[in-house]
Amino acid sequence: MQNARSTSDAPGFLGLGGLRLTRRGRVVIMALVLLVLVGAGLIGQRAVAEAPGAGVEVRIHTVAPGETMWQYAQSVRDAGEDLRDVVAELRDLNGLATAELEAGQVVLLPQD
């Protein structure tokens, strides 16, 4: 009967056998768990941070020959607002990849 294993020698969870954590080991494990939870919370918070903005009232405009997105941006921008930002907003509003327009194209412009 000397070959029989005692319960303390059994492999246990993850095959770690009779592994026992010291106080310092438990503190390290708890710190790692806390770090993972905080990281997951921050990532989740970032995903919700950008809520959709308020809707914008728009008007429909047909592009005339020679008109540019930059001219439209100049006419609708607020004082002190960067013209490049306004052009980017107009492109987003109209789902355009570039600021190039063609005569006869229909675009949405913010209401004055």
C-alpha positions in Angstrom: 0.0 0.0 0.0 2.9 2.4 -0.1 2.3 3.2 -3.7 -1.1 4.7 -3.0 -1.3 8.5 -3.5 -2.7 10.7 -0.8 -5.3 13.3 -1.6 -2.8 16.1 -1.2 -0.7 14.6 -4.1 -3.7 14.4 -6.5 -3.3 16.5 -9.7 -6.2 18.8 -9.0 -7.4 21.8 -11.0 -5.2 22.4 -14.1 -2.9 19.6 -13.0 -1.2 21.8 -10.3 -1.4 19.1 -7.7 -0.9 20.4 -4.1 0.2 23.8 -5.2 -0.4 26.4 -2.5 -0.2 30.1 -3.0 1.5 32.4 -0.5 -0.1 35.6 0.6 2.1 37.5 -1.9 1.0 35.1 -4.7 -2.7 35.7 -3.8 -2.1 39.5 -3.9 -0.5 39.2 -7.3 -3.3 37.1 -8.7 -5.9 39.5 -7.3 -4.1 42.5 -8.8 -4.0 40.8 -12.2 -7.7 40.0 -12.1 -8.4 43.6 -11.1 -6.2 45.0 -13.9 -8.1 42.8 -16.5 -11.5 44.0 -15.2 -10.5 47.7 -15.2 -9.1 47.3 -18.7 -12.3 45.7 -19.9 -14.3 48.4 -18.3 -12.3 51.2 -20.0 -12.6 49.5 -23.4 -16.4 49.1 -22.9 -16.7 52.8 -21.9 -14.8 53.9 -25.0 -17.2 52.0 -27.2 -20.2 53.9 -25.8 -18.6 57.3 -25.6 -19.6 58.4 -29.1 -23.3 58.6 -29.1 -25.0 59.9 -32.2 -25.3 63.7 -32.3 -28.5 65.7 -32.8 -30.0 65.7 -36.3 -29.2 68.5 -38.7 -31.9 70.2 -40.8 -30.8 70.1 -44.4 -31.9 71.4 -47.7 -31.4 69.7 -51.1 -29.3 71.5 -53.6 -28.4 70.7 -57.3 -24.8 71.5 -58.1 -24.5 74.1 -60.9 -21.5 74.2 -63.2 -18.4 75.7 -61.5 -19.7 75.3 -57.9 -17.4 73.5 -55.5 -17.7 71.9 -52.1 -15.4 74.6 -50.7 -17.8 77.3 -51.8 -20.7 75.5 -50.0 -18.5 75.1 -46.9 -17.7 78.8 -47.0 -21.4 79.7 -47.1 -22.5 77.5 -44.2 -19.6 77.7 -41.8 -19.8 79.5 -38.5 -17.5 82.3 -37.7 -14.0 81.0 -36.7 -14.8 77.4 -37.9 -12.0 75.8 -39.9 -13.1 75.5 -43.5 -11.4 72.1 -43.9 -13.6 70.7 -41.0 -16.7 72.0 -42.7 -15.8 70.4 -46.0 -15.2 67.1 -44.1 -18.6 67.4 -42.4 -20.3 68.1 -45.8 -18.6 65.1 -47.3 -19.8 62.9 -44.4 -23.3 64.3 -44.7 -23.4 63.4 -48.3 -21.5 60.1 -48.1 -18.7 61.3 -50.4 -15.2 60.0 -50.5 -13.8 63.3 -52.0 -14.8 66.9 -52.2 -15.2 66.8 -55.9 -18.6 67.6 -57.3 -20.1 67.4 -60.8 -22.7 69.7 -62.3 -26.2 68.2 -61.8 -25.2 66.3 -58.7 -27.6 66.5 -55.8 -26.1 67.3 -52.4 -27.5 68.0 -48.9 -26.5 71.2 -47.2 -27.2 72.3 -43.7 -30.2 74.7 -43.4 -29.2 78.3 -42.9 
